[in-house]
Amino acid sequence: MAAMAVALRGLGGRFRWRTQAVAGGVRGAARGAAAAQLGRKVAVVDYVEPSPQGTRWGLGGTCVNVGCIPKKLMHQAALLGGLIQDAPHYGWEVAQPVPHDWRKMAEAVQNHVKSLNWGHRVQLQDRKVKYFNIKASFVDEHTVCGVAKGGKEILLSADHIIIATGGRPRYPTHIEGALEYGITSDDIFWLKESPGKTLVVGASYVALECAGFLTGIGLDTTVMIRSIPLRGFDQQMSSMVIEHMASHGTQFLRGCAPSRVRRLPDGHLQVTWEDCTTGKEDTGTFDTVLWAIGRVPDTRSLNLEKAGVDTSPDTQKILVDSREGTSVPHIYAIGDVVEGRPELTPTAIMAGRLLVQRLFGGSSDLMDYDNVPTTVFTPLEYGCVGLSEEEAVARHGQEHVEVYHAHYKPLEFTVAGRDASQCYVKMVCLREPPQLVLGLHFLGPNAGEVTQGFALGIKCGASYAQVMRTVGIHPTCSEEVVKLRISKRSGLDPTVTGC
């Protein structure tokens, strides 16, 4: 369980409080701190169930401990490896190859994460938010119960309860040996030793990001994909992400599904898989098998039925309205645990802040889940905001959609002779004037920084003409967005631009 915010009450070992309660990681902690700033008495309940491999972590939830933060730092480690290879072209005499030390990197990343854990604890203390490191579940619609380390039962009661427990990686329990011998993103960032030769199973952004940084630090890495990569993202861009990774050392097994994992006498893992097209069986040997086949909401142990909170029968995610309200008027839910919401930390943080402002600050502002930008931190980063080309066509019809696109070569790639085949940007627009921008997709260095800037314009309803009248910053990759002149409809190949 990530975090839950609740009010407390009780006698003796119990607490008597009428307050705001929040459950769930950094999102829960942030929501609790925000409510406390508005003069509410707040408690945060947070507990990490160890992974099947025994990995556990501190306050802060998925993003801080086993998601965005350690992922981006290990991605940076891989990017530095590429820059070291470029260095001789810029006059730096660097003996090649340069070895990578997993232990040193992991220790540095883990120490930073622990400093963030401590920072969250301090923030809660400074804001006078009561913190309970217990696994809690509902007793009724106003009360949750948990057991402290000493075995003491704690009952917490609240006028308002916010559930922000997030999700955990899915294990393919139907596969022999998956649980016993495999790891997930809950474990990879806390490994003391290098994972060595790794099989990543899955086609999610988590799968590709992990495979990307493992390849980038020099590890033999294979990705097994059963169907399509980056489902839900623009599929042209997804294909180019895969092309770039494949051309830079990551191996792919397409259209395959694992059926068994067993440990060999020498300690290696033998994986058996089947080609989904031919039915042919094959095997391979790896040091590590990383499952990245999706996530499940952390709701099963909450006893939501005792509070009357409705969940989706298919996903077990919590059903909410536009105000983040559940089927129980004073119980709310935000983040990955909610049905139909983007599984992104910034959206949950903003949704929580707006919720607290509505509850206690007199605001009526609702969270807007349209045009939320995001970035996939693969070796060549993919940033996007708004609709994919497929979504735009499905929503408006092919005849009403115009797509402007271009390949480009970053200036930084020129001297080192880097391949820029997959550096690409496209803007999806309505065809009718003023050609409202529906989506932007950028594949290249620093994609997150590029996308964040243009996201503001798209959020404000920018048109294609307005973007074209924007002066670019030269020489940058960002300026390629404001130079898009070639339409896919024209049939012309997009110009390869650059300095």
Disulfide bonds with the S-S distance in Angstrom:
none
